[in-house]
Amino acid sequence: MKTLLLVPALLAAAVAAQAAPVTYEIDPSHTYPSFEADHMGLSYWRGKLNKSAGTIVYDKATGAGSVDVRMDLASIDFGLDAMNAWATGKDFFNVEKSPGASFKGRFDGAKDGVPTQVVGELTLNGKTRPMTLTVRQLKCMPHPMLKRDYCGADATGSFDREAFGLAAGKDWGFKMNVDLRIQVEAVAKE
């Protein structure tokens, strides 16, 4: 009888050991938050942020975890130098005053150990607002060179830039909605 009672305890301990959260460090050479914003109703300007950092904590067994992505606004890249200079200048991001943005959240809605969304907050221009990102894909595998666990994901969401005090162009007909996409890859810390 004691043996029968011991089996469930051992199984529970084995599952708990497999379900341990792992901390991953974002790979800045494979992580590029990008965005899309209206240009007077005529077209959409697309750009990316070339410098980002942060960590992800992920429990592959349960789908639980958290995300902390920090973005360097001075690294904004529209593919047009004049637009980059304007966006980082005093009339928009004013990177001298507010050099970065961040997204922090927790995984939610896991299906088979894979989260379907990240519920969190975007901080931009000194203001923090709630934001939810939809996880479009997430995959982990052994890194071919580092021989450590390596995960990648693609998450999307949108926000109203006026809520962050960034209403430039509104009087000219610019829509205030911005679509954000975070393409991220991260390697398990040693």
Phi, psi and omega in degrees: 000319179300322180297318180296324178287332181286328183300309179299324179295318178294319177297317178298319178294322179294318178296317179298321180293324180285336186268016182292133176294146179242140177264129181244141176260130182297134178273106185295340179275357178228018181233118182221092173300132181232166185212165179217128183221146182295144174239089178057026181075002182271318184201181175243131173272134178241144179204179179214167175251119187281347181231125176210163181206172175146190181222156174229135173247126186218130174254103185296334181286323184252342184082006180279159176156190182214162182228139175219102181246126177249133185241134179271108184293337177292345181266013181301140184219103175271352187085011180218112185304319181296321179291321177300315181296317179296314184297327180272349183281184187293340182277351179224262183289332181048064186297341174295324181272320185223085190285345185221170173228161178212155171231126178232134180197181179234147178292147182210160174067039183296138173232118183056039177083001180247120180293149178259346179204164174237116181262121184197211183221138173259130175248125185207136177056036178077007180238145179241129181225150177295146177204141176242132176255137174272128179276112181277327175199152177207130181215141175237148179199167175291134177293129185297334181253320184278342180059033174237165179296140184224127181236148176223150181208163175226123182228145182228155175192180177217159179211161178266110185294336177296329178296343178256011179077024182243072186258014180306134178089351182301318180294343179262007177099007177293134172284147185270351181286137177234130174269131181244136177229127179247108174266120187224143169228143185213145182247141179301136177293150179285000000 
